[in-house]
Amino acid sequence: MEIEVTDANFNEEVIEKSKTIPVVVDFWASWCGPCVMLKPTLEKVAKEYEGKMILAKAATDDNADAAAKYGVMSIPAVKLFKDGKVVDEFVGAQPEAKIKEWLDQKL
């Protein structure tokens, strides 16, 4: 499952949902080359992990409050939320195998 999140719905779509299923948030921007490279990889992995996690996309240019609140300093920044909190994260484009390994350790 994949959803778009905003500052307005971040609490409901990420924090609250992460209390029942892990939510992976991709903080990205359309002008960011590594973000554009990472997007299809994350989407592919999210389809494979359907039912085990939700992929949430947060465009940092439009949702600066959420990005600031969770300490996003550079993008792409991918954060895993469980039980309402960030439990792990990575920055930068990663290969599919590395993302799956990361998820397998955390889910």
PyMOL commands that set and color helices and strands:
alter all, ss='L'
color gray80, all
select helices_A, chain A and resi 10-19+33-48+64-69+96-106
alter helices_A, ss='H'
color red, helices_A
select strands_A, chain A and resi 2-4+23-28+54-59+77-82+85-91
alter strands_A, ss='S'
color yellow, strands_A
deselect
rebuild
show_as cartoon
